[in-house]
Amino acid sequence: MMVYARAREAVLRRLAEIDPPPSEEAIARQLAKLEDAITELEYGRDG
């Protein structure tokens, strides 16, 4: 969905603004948390 794509872009944009930049692992963790939240919204906790 477009709203989730925008949320992903927003997270990446915010992370890119951090100085010093976060590690690739930290970025991956943040994106995984977002994906978990999206799944919970779409399918509930049992997603």
N, C-alpha and C positions, 0 to 999 in steps of 0.2 A: 504494500500500500504506500501511497505517496507520503502520507503523514509520517510513517516510520522511516522512510528514506530521508525525509527532512530532519527527523530526530537524529539519525545516524550522522548526517552532515553537520548538524549543530554540535554534536559531541566532538567530532573530529576537529571542527573549527575551534572550539574552546580549548581542546588539548593542544592544538598548534600554537595557541597564544601564550602558553605557559613558558616561562623562562626560569631556569633551564628546561628544555623540553623533556617530557616524560619518556621513559624507556618504551621500547616496542611491547614489552611484556605488560607494562602499565596500561598502555593504549588498548591492548587486547583484552585485558581484564575489564576495562570500562565498557568496551563494546559488548563483551559477554554479559555484563550486568544489564545493559540496555536490552539485549536480545532476550534475556530471562524475563525482564519486565514486560516486554512485548508479548512473549508467549503466555505469561500469566494473564495479561489483559484479554488476549484472544481466546485462550482455552481454559483458563482457571488454573488453580495451583497444581492440578494433576497433569497439565499440558504435556 
